[in-house]
Amino acid sequence: MRDALDASSQRVKAIAQRVSGATLQNQSGFALPDGTTAPAAVNLEAEMTSLADEQLRYEATAKLLEKTYAKLRLSLQSR
């Protein structure tokens, strides 16, 4: 489960990197900044959907992990 949390965290960081790489150009919309990378459109709706999906998965995995640790603690305390 920890691996799932780590993988989710990496995916969220990748989404954040793509979105943060977007800059407001002439207040007309988002575009990637000029530089060595080729310009590409950033689909904010798709990125936000991906982020919401990852957040839900992360929270579900964290709750499962919390329950597992609670059971483990209870088992160790009852010995």
mmJSON file of the N, C-alpha and C atoms, coordinates in Angstrom:
{"data_MODEL":{"atom_site":{
"group_PDB":["ATOM","ATOM","ATOM","ATOM","ATOM","ATOM","ATOM","ATOM","ATOM","ATOM","ATOM","ATOM","ATOM","ATOM","ATOM","ATOM","ATOM","ATOM","ATOM","ATOM","ATOM","ATOM","ATOM","ATOM","ATOM","ATOM","ATOM","ATOM","ATOM","ATOM","ATOM","ATOM","ATOM","ATOM","ATOM","ATOM","ATOM","ATOM","ATOM","ATOM","ATOM","ATOM","ATOM","ATOM","ATOM","ATOM","ATOM","ATOM","ATOM","ATOM","ATOM","ATOM","ATOM","ATOM","ATOM","ATOM","ATOM","ATOM","ATOM","ATOM","ATOM","ATOM","ATOM","ATOM","ATOM","ATOM","ATOM","ATOM","ATOM","ATOM","ATOM","ATOM","ATOM","ATOM","ATOM","ATOM","ATOM","ATOM","ATOM","ATOM","ATOM","ATOM","ATOM","ATOM","ATOM","ATOM","ATOM","ATOM","ATOM","ATOM","ATOM","ATOM","ATOM","ATOM","ATOM","ATOM","ATOM","ATOM","ATOM","ATOM","ATOM","ATOM","ATOM","ATOM","ATOM","ATOM","ATOM","ATOM","ATOM","ATOM","ATOM","ATOM","ATOM","ATOM","ATOM","ATOM","ATOM","ATOM","ATOM","ATOM","ATOM","ATOM","ATOM","ATOM","ATOM","ATOM","ATOM","ATOM","ATOM","ATOM","ATOM","ATOM","ATOM","ATOM","ATOM","ATOM","ATOM","ATOM","ATOM","ATOM","ATOM","ATOM","ATOM","ATOM","ATOM","ATOM","ATOM","ATOM","ATOM","ATOM","ATOM","ATOM","ATOM","ATOM","ATOM","ATOM","ATOM","ATOM","ATOM","ATOM","ATOM","ATOM","ATOM","ATOM","ATOM","ATOM","ATOM","ATOM","ATOM","ATOM","ATOM","ATOM","ATOM","ATOM","ATOM","ATOM","ATOM","ATOM","ATOM","ATOM","ATOM","ATOM","ATOM","ATOM","ATOM","ATOM","ATOM","ATOM","ATOM","ATOM","ATOM","ATOM","ATOM","ATOM","ATOM","ATOM","ATOM","ATOM","ATOM","ATOM","ATOM","ATOM","ATOM","ATOM","ATOM","ATOM","ATOM","ATOM","ATOM","ATOM","ATOM","ATOM","ATOM","ATOM","ATOM","ATOM","ATOM","ATOM","ATOM","ATOM","ATOM","ATOM","ATOM","ATOM","ATOM","ATOM","ATOM","ATOM","ATOM","ATOM","ATOM","ATOM","ATOM","ATOM","ATOM","ATOM","ATOM"],
"id":[1,2,3,4,5,6,7,8,9,10,11,12,13,14,15,16,17,18,19,20,21,22,23,24,25,26,27,28,29,30,31,32,33,34,35,36,37,38,39,40,41,42,43,44,45,46,47,48,49,50,51,52,53,54,55,56,57,58,59,60,61,62,63,64,65,66,67,68,69,70,71,72,73,74,75,76,77,78,79,80,81,82,83,84,85,86,87,88,89,90,91,92,93,94,95,96,97,98,99,100,101,102,103,104,105,106,107,108,109,110,111,112,113,114,115,116,117,118,119,120,121,122,123,124,125,126,127,128,129,130,131,132,133,134,135,136,137,138,139,140,141,142,143,144,145,146,147,148,149,150,151,152,153,154,155,156,157,158,159,160,161,162,163,164,165,166,167,168,169,170,171,172,173,174,175,176,177,178,179,180,181,182,183,184,185,186,187,188,189,190,191,192,193,194,195,196,197,198,199,200,201,202,203,204,205,206,207,208,209,210,211,212,213,214,215,216,217,218,219,220,221,222,223,224,225,226,227,228,229,230,231,232,233,234,235,236,237],
"type_symbol":["N","C","C","N","C","C","N","C","C","N","C","C","N","C","C","N","C","C","N","C","C","N","C","C","N","C","C","N","C","C","N","C","C","N","C","C","N","C","C","N","C","C","N","C","C","N","C","C","N","C","C","N","C","C","N","C","C","N","C","C","N","C","C","N","C","C","N","C","C","N","C","C","N","C","C","N","C","C","N","C","C","N","C","C","N","C","C","N","C","C","N","C","C","N","C","C","N","C","C","N","C","C","N","C","C","N","C","C","N","C","C","N","C","C","N","C","C","N","C","C","N","C","C","N","C","C","N","C","C","N","C","C","N","C","C","N","C","C","N","C","C","N","C","C","N","C","C","N","C","C","N","C","C","N","C","C","N","C","C","N","C","C","N","C","C","N","C","C","N","C","C","N","C","C","N","C","C","N","C","C","N","C","C","N","C","C","N","C","C","N","C","C","N","C","C","N","C","C","N","C","C","N","C","C","N","C","C","N","C","C","N","C","C","N","C","C","N","C","C","N","C","C","N","C","C","N","C","C","N","C","C","N","C","C","N","C","C"],
"label_atom_id":["N","CA","C","N","CA","C","N","CA","C","N","CA","C","N","CA","C","N","CA","C","N","CA","C","N","CA","C","N","CA","C","N","CA","C","N","CA","C","N","CA","C","N","CA","C","N","CA","C","N","CA","C","N","CA","C","N","CA","C","N","CA","C","N","CA","C","N","CA","C","N","CA","C","N","CA","C","N","CA","C","N","CA","C","N","CA","C","N","CA","C","N","CA","C","N","CA","C","N","CA","C","N","CA","C","N","CA","C","N","CA","C","N","CA","C","N","CA","C","N","CA","C","N","CA","C","N","CA","C","N","CA","C","N","CA","C","N","CA","C","N","CA","C","N","CA","C","N","CA","C","N","CA","C","N","CA","C","N","CA","C","N","CA","C","N","CA","C","N","CA","C","N","CA","C","N","CA","C","N","CA","C","N","CA","C","N","CA","C","N","CA","C","N","CA","C","N","CA","C","N","CA","C","N","CA","C","N","CA","C","N","CA","C","N","CA","C","N","CA","C","N","CA","C","N","CA","C","N","CA","C","N","CA","C","N","CA","C","N","CA","C","N","CA","C","N","CA","C","N","CA","C","N","CA","C","N","CA","C","N","CA","C","N","CA","C","N","CA","C","N","CA","C","N","CA","C"],
"label_alt_id":[null,null,null,null,null,null,null,null,null,null,null,null,null,null,null,null,null,null,null,null,null,null,null,null,null,null,null,null,null,null,null,null,null,null,null,null,null,null,null,null,null,null,null,null,null,null,null,null,null,null,null,null,null,null,null,null,null,null,null,null,null,null,null,null,null,null,null,null,null,null,null,null,null,null,null,null,null,null,null,null,null,null,null,null,null,null,null,null,null,null,null,null,null,null,null,null,null,null,null,null,null,null,null,null,null,null,null,null,null,null,null,null,null,null,null,null,null,null,null,null,null,null,null,null,null,null,null,null,null,null,null,null,null,null,null,null,null,null,null,null,null,null,null,null,null,null,null,null,null,null,null,null,null,null,null,null,null,null,null,null,null,null,null,null,null,null,null,null,null,null,null,null,null,null,null,null,null,null,null,null,null,null,null,null,null,null,null,null,null,null,null,null,null,null,null,null,null,null,null,null,null,null,null,null,null,null,null,null,null,null,null,null,null,null,null,null,null,null,null,null,null,null,null,null,null,null,null,null,null,null,null,null,null,null,null,null,null],
"label_comp_id":["MET","MET","MET","ARG","ARG","ARG","ASP","ASP","ASP","ALA","ALA","ALA","LEU","LEU","LEU","ASP","ASP","ASP","ALA","ALA","ALA","SER","SER","SER","SER","SER","SER","GLN","GLN","GLN","ARG","ARG","ARG","VAL","VAL","VAL","LYS","LYS","LYS","ALA","ALA","ALA","ILE","ILE","ILE","ALA","ALA","ALA","GLN","GLN","GLN","ARG","ARG","ARG","VAL","VAL","VAL","SER","SER","SER","GLY","GLY","GLY","ALA","ALA","ALA","THR","THR","THR","LEU","LEU","LEU","GLN","GLN","GLN","ASN","ASN","ASN","GLN","GLN","GLN","SER","SER","SER","GLY","GLY","GLY","PHE","PHE","PHE","ALA","ALA","ALA","LEU","LEU","LEU","PRO","PRO","PRO","ASP","ASP","ASP","GLY","GLY","GLY","THR","THR","THR","THR","THR","THR","ALA","ALA","ALA","PRO","PRO","PRO","ALA","ALA","ALA","ALA","ALA","ALA","VAL","VAL","VAL","ASN","ASN","ASN","LEU","LEU","LEU","GLU","GLU","GLU","ALA","ALA","ALA","GLU","GLU","GLU","MET","MET","MET","THR","THR","THR","SER","SER","SER","LEU","LEU","LEU","ALA","ALA","ALA","ASP","ASP","ASP","GLU","GLU","GLU","GLN","GLN","GLN","LEU","LEU","LEU","ARG","ARG","ARG","TYR","TYR","TYR","GLU","GLU","GLU","ALA","ALA","ALA","THR","THR","THR","ALA","ALA","ALA","LYS","LYS","LYS","LEU","LEU","LEU","LEU","LEU","LEU","GLU","GLU","GLU","LYS","LYS","LYS","THR","THR","THR","TYR","TYR","TYR","ALA","ALA","ALA","LYS","LYS","LYS","LEU","LEU","LEU","ARG","ARG","ARG","LEU","LEU","LEU","SER","SER","SER","LEU","LEU","LEU","GLN","GLN","GLN","SER","SER","SER","ARG","ARG","ARG"],
"label_asym_id":["A","A","A","A","A","A","A","A","A","A","A","A","A","A","A","A","A","A","A","A","A","A","A","A","A","A","A","A","A","A","A","A","A","A","A","A","A","A","A","A","A","A","A","A","A","A","A","A","A","A","A","A","A","A","A","A","A","A","A","A","A","A","A","A","A","A","A","A","A","A","A","A","A","A","A","A","A","A","A","A","A","A","A","A","A","A","A","A","A","A","A","A","A","A","A","A","A","A","A","A","A","A","A","A","A","A","A","A","A","A","A","A","A","A","A","A","A","A","A","A","A","A","A","A","A","A","A","A","A","A","A","A","A","A","A","A","A","A","A","A","A","A","A","A","A","A","A","A","A","A","A","A","A","A","A","A","A","A","A","A","A","A","A","A","A","A","A","A","A","A","A","A","A","A","A","A","A","A","A","A","A","A","A","A","A","A","A","A","A","A","A","A","A","A","A","A","A","A","A","A","A","A","A","A","A","A","A","A","A","A","A","A","A","A","A","A","A","A","A","A","A","A","A","A","A","A","A","A","A","A","A","A","A","A","A","A","A"],
"label_entity_id":["1","1","1","1","1","1","1","1","1","1","1","1","1","1","1","1","1","1","1","1","1","1","1","1","1","1","1","1","1","1","1","1","1","1","1","1","1","1","1","1","1","1","1","1","1","1","1","1","1","1","1","1","1","1","1","1","1","1","1","1","1","1","1","1","1","1","1","1","1","1","1","1","1","1","1","1","1","1","1","1","1","1","1","1","1","1","1","1","1","1","1","1","1","1","1","1","1","1","1","1","1","1","1","1","1","1","1","1","1","1","1","1","1","1","1","1","1","1","1","1","1","1","1","1","1","1","1","1","1","1","1","1","1","1","1","1","1","1","1","1","1","1","1","1","1","1","1","1","1","1","1","1","1","1","1","1","1","1","1","1","1","1","1","1","1","1","1","1","1","1","1","1","1","1","1","1","1","1","1","1","1","1","1","1","1","1","1","1","1","1","1","1","1","1","1","1","1","1","1","1","1","1","1","1","1","1","1","1","1","1","1","1","1","1","1","1","1","1","1","1","1","1","1","1","1","1","1","1","1","1","1","1","1","1","1","1","1"],
"label_seq_id":[1,1,1,2,2,2,3,3,3,4,4,4,5,5,5,6,6,6,7,7,7,8,8,8,9,9,9,10,10,10,11,11,11,12,12,12,13,13,13,14,14,14,15,15,15,16,16,16,17,17,17,18,18,18,19,19,19,20,20,20,21,21,21,22,22,22,23,23,23,24,24,24,25,25,25,26,26,26,27,27,27,28,28,28,29,29,29,30,30,30,31,31,31,32,32,32,33,33,33,34,34,34,35,35,35,36,36,36,37,37,37,38,38,38,39,39,39,40,40,40,41,41,41,42,42,42,43,43,43,44,44,44,45,45,45,46,46,46,47,47,47,48,48,48,49,49,49,50,50,50,51,51,51,52,52,52,53,53,53,54,54,54,55,55,55,56,56,56,57,57,57,58,58,58,59,59,59,60,60,60,61,61,61,62,62,62,63,63,63,64,64,64,65,65,65,66,66,66,67,67,67,68,68,68,69,69,69,70,70,70,71,71,71,72,72,72,73,73,73,74,74,74,75,75,75,76,76,76,77,77,77,78,78,78,79,79,79],
"pdbx_PDB_ins_code":[null,null,null,null,null,null,null,null,null,null,null,null,null,null,null,null,null,null,null,null,null,null,null,null,null,null,null,null,null,null,null,null,null,null,null,null,null,null,null,null,null,null,null,null,null,null,null,null,null,null,null,null,null,null,null,null,null,null,null,null,null,null,null,null,null,null,null,null,null,null,null,null,null,null,null,null,null,null,null,null,null,null,null,null,null,null,null,null,null,null,null,null,null,null,null,null,null,null,null,null,null,null,null,null,null,null,null,null,null,null,null,null,null,null,null,null,null,null,null,null,null,null,null,null,null,null,null,null,null,null,null,null,null,null,null,null,null,null,null,null,null,null,null,null,null,null,null,null,null,null,null,null,null,null,null,null,null,null,null,null,null,null,null,null,null,null,null,null,null,null,null,null,null,null,null,null,null,null,null,null,null,null,null,null,null,null,null,null,null,null,null,null,null,null,null,null,null,null,null,null,null,null,null,null,null,null,null,null,null,null,null,null,null,null,null,null,null,null,null,null,null,null,null,null,null,null,null,null,null,null,null,null,null,null,null,null,null],
"Cartn_x":[0.817,0.0,0.862,1.998,2.878,3.385,3.658,4.096,3.016,1.758,0.649,0.59,0.824,0.835,1.995,3.156,4.314,4.074,3.49,3.202,2.186,1.178,0.171,0.806,1.692,2.377,3.2,3.862,4.656,3.768,2.598,1.688,1.154,0.854,0.365,1.45,2.694,3.8,3.959,3.769,3.873,2.766,1.562,0.446,0.747,1.208,1.526,2.622,3.608,4.7,4.179,3.285,2.732,1.898,1.075,0.213,1.033,2.03,2.833,3.724,3.991,4.777,3.999,2.701,1.857,1.918,1.972,1.979,0.874,0.38,-0.658,0.016,-0.338,0.299,-0.701,-0.403,-1.263,-2.675,-2.823,-4.101,-5.164,-4.738,-5.705,-5.873,-5.001,-5.103,-3.755,-3.704,-2.479,-1.699,-0.402,0.498,1.814,2.528,3.827,4.781,5.694,6.622,7.602,8.112,9.126,10.387,11.113,12.337,12.767,13.495,14.003,12.935,11.873,10.815,9.866,9.353,8.394,7.075,6.447,5.172,4.118,3.333,2.238,1.103,-0.084,-1.245,-1.367,-1.778,-2.042,-3.55,-4.084,-5.519,-5.812,-6.168,-6.374,-7.523,-8.56,-9.69,-9.247,-8.47,-7.971,-7.005,-6.147,-5.185,-5.893,-6.91,-7.642,-8.442,-8.97,-9.673,-8.711,-7.525,-6.501,-6.1,-5.956,-5.575,-6.656,-7.917,-9.019,-9.069,-8.865,-8.854,-7.726,-6.543,-5.404,-5.644,-6.263,-6.547,-7.5,-8.544,-9.492,-8.811,-7.981,-7.253,-6.297,-5.611,-4.665,-5.384,-6.51,-7.255,-7.801,-8.285,-8.793,-7.675,-6.524,-5.387,-4.904,-4.87,-4.443,-5.393,-6.696,-7.664,-7.483,-7.254,-7.005,-5.753,-4.723,-3.48,-3.676,-4.442,-4.73,-5.464,-6.453,-7.197,-6.293,-5.412,-4.489,-3.559,-3.016,-2.138,-2.894,-4.149,-4.951,-5.168,-5.456,-5.626,-4.323,-3.229,-1.925,-1.602,-1.867,-1.637,-2.488,-3.758,-4.667,-4.184,-3.734,-3.223,-1.992,-1.102,0.11,-0.194,-1.168,-1.52,-2.198,-2.933,-3.664,-2.776,-1.542,-0.617,-0.067],
"Cartn_y":[-1.195,0.0,1.26,1.17,2.335,2.64,1.588,1.792,2.496,2.146,2.799,4.281,4.605,6.01,6.757,6.112,6.748,6.973,5.981,6.118,7.229,7.295,8.354,9.72,9.808,11.071,11.511,10.573,10.896,11.371,10.729,11.153,12.555,12.851,14.189,15.228,14.897,15.818,16.073,15.038,15.207,16.116,15.941,16.807,18.242,18.422,19.763,20.406,19.622,20.142,20.634,19.852,20.261,21.531,21.596,22.762,23.985,23.803,24.952,25.457,24.61,25.034,25.944,26.006,26.875,28.291,29.257,30.655,31.401,32.42,33.238,34.167,34.005,34.778,35.804,37.087,38.19,38.087,37.458,37.266,36.655,35.933,35.32,33.831,33.243,31.815,31.252,29.975,29.32,28.807,28.911,28.369,28.058,27.102,26.793,27.95,28.218,29.33,29.062,30.155,30.013,29.448,28.669,28.073,26.949,26.03,24.932,23.894,23.874,22.897,23.428,22.528,22.918,23.296,24.361,24.757,23.673,23.467,22.503,23.018,22.729,23.188,22.385,23.052,22.403,22.351,21.155,20.979,20.975,22.136,22.257,21.4,21.251,20.423,18.972,18.463,17.089,16.951,17.942,17.889,17.938,18.783,18.881,17.605,16.991,15.719,14.643,14.612,13.649,13.883,15.138,15.473,15.046,15.284,14.88,13.362,12.651,11.19,10.68,11.247,10.839,11.143,12.286,12.654,11.651,11.26,10.267,8.924,8.504,7.238,7.313,8.431,8.611,8.54,9.246,9.251,7.868,7.139,5.785,4.857,4.945,4.113,4.477,5.758,6.196,5.679,5.687,5.166,3.666,2.935,1.498,1.235,2.003,1.85,2.189,3.235,3.622,2.5,1.885,0.781,-0.422,-0.709,-1.831,-1.61,-0.399,-0.097,-0.121,0.315,0.274,-1.169,-2.055,-3.474,-4.071,-3.69,-4.185,-3.712,-2.428,-1.9,-2.637,-2.848,-3.543,-4.965,-5.618,-6.976,-7.022,-6.06,-6.026,-5.66,-4.79,-4.385,-5.513,-6.359,-7.426,-8.615,-8.602,-9.703,-9.544],
"Cartn_z":[0.0,0.0,0.0,0.689,0.709,-0.7,-1.455,-2.841,-3.656,-3.385,-4.091,-3.735,-2.454,-2.044,-2.691,-2.743,-3.377,-4.871,-5.539,-6.969,-7.208,-6.349,-6.476,-6.274,-5.301,-5.036,-6.245,-6.899,-8.085,-9.234,-9.404,-10.468,-10.2,-8.933,-8.581,-8.84,-8.507,-8.771,-10.269,-11.08,-12.536,-13.056,-12.529,-12.928,-12.523,-11.292,-10.805,-11.645,-12.052,-12.874,-14.219,-14.836,-16.129,-15.992,-14.948,-14.766,-14.375,-13.503,-13.08,-14.205,-15.2,-16.351,-17.28,-17.075,-17.898,-17.339,-18.222,-17.791,-18.508,-17.886,-18.499,-19.5,-20.757,-21.813,-22.329,-22.144,-22.584,-22.02,-20.902,-20.213,-21.116,-22.136,-23.047,-22.788,-22.001,-21.723,-21.326,-21.136,-20.713,-21.911,-21.824,-22.841,-22.157,-22.681,-22.099,-22.359,-21.428,-21.612,-22.75,-23.33,-24.369,-23.741,-24.495,-23.988,-24.9,-24.346,-25.158,-25.455,-24.658,-24.916,-25.978,-26.765,-27.803,-27.144,-27.623,-27.035,-27.241,-26.224,-26.304,-25.441,-25.842,-25.085,-23.798,-22.752,-21.477,-21.32,-21.288,-21.126,-19.627,-19.088,-17.649,-17.155,-17.948,-17.519,-17.33,-18.279,-18.172,-17.004,-16.811,-15.711,-14.359,-14.236,-12.971,-12.708,-13.765,-13.611,-13.133,-13.725,-13.303,-11.858,-11.488,-10.119,-9.13,-9.463,-8.584,-8.447,-9.552,-9.518,-8.627,-8.797,-7.974,-6.497,-6.21,-4.825,-4.184,-4.914,-4.389,-4.146,-5.082,-4.912,-3.724,-3.582,-2.484,-1.142,-1.027,0.227,0.56,-0.442,-0.203,0.263,-0.389,0.004,1.397,1.712,3.04,4.118,3.853,4.825,5.018,3.936,4.06,4.884,4.626,5.364,6.834,7.117,8.497,9.229,8.583,9.199,9.442,8.487,8.637,9.822,9.96,11.085,12.408,12.412,13.635,14.079,13.133,13.46,13.968,13.361,13.786,15.197,15.487,16.836,17.864,17.548,18.447,18.697,17.655,17.782,18.682,18.518,19.34,20.788,21.015,22.375,23.137,22.453,23.127,23.475,23.061,23.392,24.746],
"occupancy":[1.0,1.0,1.0,1.0,1.0,1.0,1.0,1.0,1.0,1.0,1.0,1.0,1.0,1.0,1.0,1.0,1.0,1.0,1.0,1.0,1.0,1.0,1.0,1.0,1.0,1.0,1.0,1.0,1.0,1.0,1.0,1.0,1.0,1.0,1.0,1.0,1.0,1.0,1.0,1.0,1.0,1.0,1.0,1.0,1.0,1.0,1.0,1.0,1.0,1.0,1.0,1.0,1.0,1.0,1.0,1.0,1.0,1.0,1.0,1.0,1.0,1.0,1.0,1.0,1.0,1.0,1.0,1.0,1.0,1.0,1.0,1.0,1.0,1.0,1.0,1.0,1.0,1.0,1.0,1.0,1.0,1.0,1.0,1.0,1.0,1.0,1.0,1.0,1.0,1.0,1.0,1.0,1.0,1.0,1.0,1.0,1.0,1.0,1.0,1.0,1.0,1.0,1.0,1.0,1.0,1.0,1.0,1.0,1.0,1.0,1.0,1.0,1.0,1.0,1.0,1.0,1.0,1.0,1.0,1.0,1.0,1.0,1.0,1.0,1.0,1.0,1.0,1.0,1.0,1.0,1.0,1.0,1.0,1.0,1.0,1.0,1.0,1.0,1.0,1.0,1.0,1.0,1.0,1.0,1.0,1.0,1.0,1.0,1.0,1.0,1.0,1.0,1.0,1.0,1.0,1.0,1.0,1.0,1.0,1.0,1.0,1.0,1.0,1.0,1.0,1.0,1.0,1.0,1.0,1.0,1.0,1.0,1.0,1.0,1.0,1.0,1.0,1.0,1.0,1.0,1.0,1.0,1.0,1.0,1.0,1.0,1.0,1.0,1.0,1.0,1.0,1.0,1.0,1.0,1.0,1.0,1.0,1.0,1.0,1.0,1.0,1.0,1.0,1.0,1.0,1.0,1.0,1.0,1.0,1.0,1.0,1.0,1.0,1.0,1.0,1.0,1.0,1.0,1.0,1.0,1.0,1.0,1.0,1.0,1.0,1.0,1.0,1.0,1.0,1.0,1.0,1.0,1.0,1.0,1.0,1.0,1.0],
"B_iso_or_equiv":[0.0,0.0,0.0,0.0,0.0,0.0,0.0,0.0,0.0,0.0,0.0,0.0,0.0,0.0,0.0,0.0,0.0,0.0,0.0,0.0,0.0,0.0,0.0,0.0,0.0,0.0,0.0,0.0,0.0,0.0,0.0,0.0,0.0,0.0,0.0,0.0,0.0,0.0,0.0,0.0,0.0,0.0,0.0,0.0,0.0,0.0,0.0,0.0,0.0,0.0,0.0,0.0,0.0,0.0,0.0,0.0,0.0,0.0,0.0,0.0,0.0,0.0,0.0,0.0,0.0,0.0,0.0,0.0,0.0,0.0,0.0,0.0,0.0,0.0,0.0,0.0,0.0,0.0,0.0,0.0,0.0,0.0,0.0,0.0,0.0,0.0,0.0,0.0,0.0,0.0,0.0,0.0,0.0,0.0,0.0,0.0,0.0,0.0,0.0,0.0,0.0,0.0,0.0,0.0,0.0,0.0,0.0,0.0,0.0,0.0,0.0,0.0,0.0,0.0,0.0,0.0,0.0,0.0,0.0,0.0,0.0,0.0,0.0,0.0,0.0,0.0,0.0,0.0,0.0,0.0,0.0,0.0,0.0,0.0,0.0,0.0,0.0,0.0,0.0,0.0,0.0,0.0,0.0,0.0,0.0,0.0,0.0,0.0,0.0,0.0,0.0,0.0,0.0,0.0,0.0,0.0,0.0,0.0,0.0,0.0,0.0,0.0,0.0,0.0,0.0,0.0,0.0,0.0,0.0,0.0,0.0,0.0,0.0,0.0,0.0,0.0,0.0,0.0,0.0,0.0,0.0,0.0,0.0,0.0,0.0,0.0,0.0,0.0,0.0,0.0,0.0,0.0,0.0,0.0,0.0,0.0,0.0,0.0,0.0,0.0,0.0,0.0,0.0,0.0,0.0,0.0,0.0,0.0,0.0,0.0,0.0,0.0,0.0,0.0,0.0,0.0,0.0,0.0,0.0,0.0,0.0,0.0,0.0,0.0,0.0,0.0,0.0,0.0,0.0,0.0,0.0,0.0,0.0,0.0,0.0,0.0,0.0],
"pdbx_formal_charge":[null,null,null,null,null,null,null,null,null,null,null,null,null,null,null,null,null,null,null,null,null,null,null,null,null,null,null,null,null,null,null,null,null,null,null,null,null,null,null,null,null,null,null,null,null,null,null,null,null,null,null,null,null,null,null,null,null,null,null,null,null,null,null,null,null,null,null,null,null,null,null,null,null,null,null,null,null,null,null,null,null,null,null,null,null,null,null,null,null,null,null,null,null,null,null,null,null,null,null,null,null,null,null,null,null,null,null,null,null,null,null,null,null,null,null,null,null,null,null,null,null,null,null,null,null,null,null,null,null,null,null,null,null,null,null,null,null,null,null,null,null,null,null,null,null,null,null,null,null,null,null,null,null,null,null,null,null,null,null,null,null,null,null,null,null,null,null,null,null,null,null,null,null,null,null,null,null,null,null,null,null,null,null,null,null,null,null,null,null,null,null,null,null,null,null,null,null,null,null,null,null,null,null,null,null,null,null,null,null,null,null,null,null,null,null,null,null,null,null,null,null,null,null,null,null,null,null,null,null,null,null,null,null,null,null,null,null],
"auth_seq_id":[1,1,1,2,2,2,3,3,3,4,4,4,5,5,5,6,6,6,7,7,7,8,8,8,9,9,9,10,10,10,11,11,11,12,12,12,13,13,13,14,14,14,15,15,15,16,16,16,17,17,17,18,18,18,19,19,19,20,20,20,21,21,21,22,22,22,23,23,23,24,24,24,25,25,25,26,26,26,27,27,27,28,28,28,29,29,29,30,30,30,31,31,31,32,32,32,33,33,33,34,34,34,35,35,35,36,36,36,37,37,37,38,38,38,39,39,39,40,40,40,41,41,41,42,42,42,43,43,43,44,44,44,45,45,45,46,46,46,47,47,47,48,48,48,49,49,49,50,50,50,51,51,51,52,52,52,53,53,53,54,54,54,55,55,55,56,56,56,57,57,57,58,58,58,59,59,59,60,60,60,61,61,61,62,62,62,63,63,63,64,64,64,65,65,65,66,66,66,67,67,67,68,68,68,69,69,69,70,70,70,71,71,71,72,72,72,73,73,73,74,74,74,75,75,75,76,76,76,77,77,77,78,78,78,79,79,79],
"auth_comp_id":["MET","MET","MET","ARG","ARG","ARG","ASP","ASP","ASP","ALA","ALA","ALA","LEU","LEU","LEU","ASP","ASP","ASP","ALA","ALA","ALA","SER","SER","SER","SER","SER","SER","GLN","GLN","GLN","ARG","ARG","ARG","VAL","VAL","VAL","LYS","LYS","LYS","ALA","ALA","ALA","ILE","ILE","ILE","ALA","ALA","ALA","GLN","GLN","GLN","ARG","ARG","ARG","VAL","VAL","VAL","SER","SER","SER","GLY","GLY","GLY","ALA","ALA","ALA","THR","THR","THR","LEU","LEU","LEU","GLN","GLN","GLN","ASN","ASN","ASN","GLN","GLN","GLN","SER","SER","SER","GLY","GLY","GLY","PHE","PHE","PHE","ALA","ALA","ALA","LEU","LEU","LEU","PRO","PRO","PRO","ASP","ASP","ASP","GLY","GLY","GLY","THR","THR","THR","THR","THR","THR","ALA","ALA","ALA","PRO","PRO","PRO","ALA","ALA","ALA","ALA","ALA","ALA","VAL","VAL","VAL","ASN","ASN","ASN","LEU","LEU","LEU","GLU","GLU","GLU","ALA","ALA","ALA","GLU","GLU","GLU","MET","MET","MET","THR","THR","THR","SER","SER","SER","LEU","LEU","LEU","ALA","ALA","ALA","ASP","ASP","ASP","GLU","GLU","GLU","GLN","GLN","GLN","LEU","LEU","LEU","ARG","ARG","ARG","TYR","TYR","TYR","GLU","GLU","GLU","ALA","ALA","ALA","THR","THR","THR","ALA","ALA","ALA","LYS","LYS","LYS","LEU","LEU","LEU","LEU","LEU","LEU","GLU","GLU","GLU","LYS","LYS","LYS","THR","THR","THR","TYR","TYR","TYR","ALA","ALA","ALA","LYS","LYS","LYS","LEU","LEU","LEU","ARG","ARG","ARG","LEU","LEU","LEU","SER","SER","SER","LEU","LEU","LEU","GLN","GLN","GLN","SER","SER","SER","ARG","ARG","ARG"],
"auth_asym_id":["A","A","A","A","A","A","A","A","A","A","A","A","A","A","A","A","A","A","A","A","A","A","A","A","A","A","A","A","A","A","A","A","A","A","A","A","A","A","A","A","A","A","A","A","A","A","A","A","A","A","A","A","A","A","A","A","A","A","A","A","A","A","A","A","A","A","A","A","A","A","A","A","A","A","A","A","A","A","A","A","A","A","A","A","A","A","A","A","A","A","A","A","A","A","A","A","A","A","A","A","A","A","A","A","A","A","A","A","A","A","A","A","A","A","A","A","A","A","A","A","A","A","A","A","A","A","A","A","A","A","A","A","A","A","A","A","A","A","A","A","A","A","A","A","A","A","A","A","A","A","A","A","A","A","A","A","A","A","A","A","A","A","A","A","A","A","A","A","A","A","A","A","A","A","A","A","A","A","A","A","A","A","A","A","A","A","A","A","A","A","A","A","A","A","A","A","A","A","A","A","A","A","A","A","A","A","A","A","A","A","A","A","A","A","A","A","A","A","A","A","A","A","A","A","A","A","A","A","A","A","A","A","A","A","A","A","A"],
"auth_atom_id":["N","CA","C","N","CA","C","N","CA","C","N","CA","C","N","CA","C","N","CA","C","N","CA","C","N","CA","C","N","CA","C","N","CA","C","N","CA","C","N","CA","C","N","CA","C","N","CA","C","N","CA","C","N","CA","C","N","CA","C","N","CA","C","N","CA","C","N","CA","C","N","CA","C","N","CA","C","N","CA","C","N","CA","C","N","CA","C","N","CA","C","N","CA","C","N","CA","C","N","CA","C","N","CA","C","N","CA","C","N","CA","C","N","CA","C","N","CA","C","N","CA","C","N","CA","C","N","CA","C","N","CA","C","N","CA","C","N","CA","C","N","CA","C","N","CA","C","N","CA","C","N","CA","C","N","CA","C","N","CA","C","N","CA","C","N","CA","C","N","CA","C","N","CA","C","N","CA","C","N","CA","C","N","CA","C","N","CA","C","N","CA","C","N","CA","C","N","CA","C","N","CA","C","N","CA","C","N","CA","C","N","CA","C","N","CA","C","N","CA","C","N","CA","C","N","CA","C","N","CA","C","N","CA","C","N","CA","C","N","CA","C","N","CA","C","N","CA","C","N","CA","C","N","CA","C","N","CA","C","N","CA","C","N","CA","C","N","CA","C","N","CA","C","N","CA","C"],
"pdbx_PDB_model_num":[1,1,1,1,1,1,1,1,1,1,1,1,1,1,1,1,1,1,1,1,1,1,1,1,1,1,1,1,1,1,1,1,1,1,1,1,1,1,1,1,1,1,1,1,1,1,1,1,1,1,1,1,1,1,1,1,1,1,1,1,1,1,1,1,1,1,1,1,1,1,1,1,1,1,1,1,1,1,1,1,1,1,1,1,1,1,1,1,1,1,1,1,1,1,1,1,1,1,1,1,1,1,1,1,1,1,1,1,1,1,1,1,1,1,1,1,1,1,1,1,1,1,1,1,1,1,1,1,1,1,1,1,1,1,1,1,1,1,1,1,1,1,1,1,1,1,1,1,1,1,1,1,1,1,1,1,1,1,1,1,1,1,1,1,1,1,1,1,1,1,1,1,1,1,1,1,1,1,1,1,1,1,1,1,1,1,1,1,1,1,1,1,1,1,1,1,1,1,1,1,1,1,1,1,1,1,1,1,1,1,1,1,1,1,1,1,1,1,1,1,1,1,1,1,1,1,1,1,1,1,1,1,1,1,1,1,1]
}}}
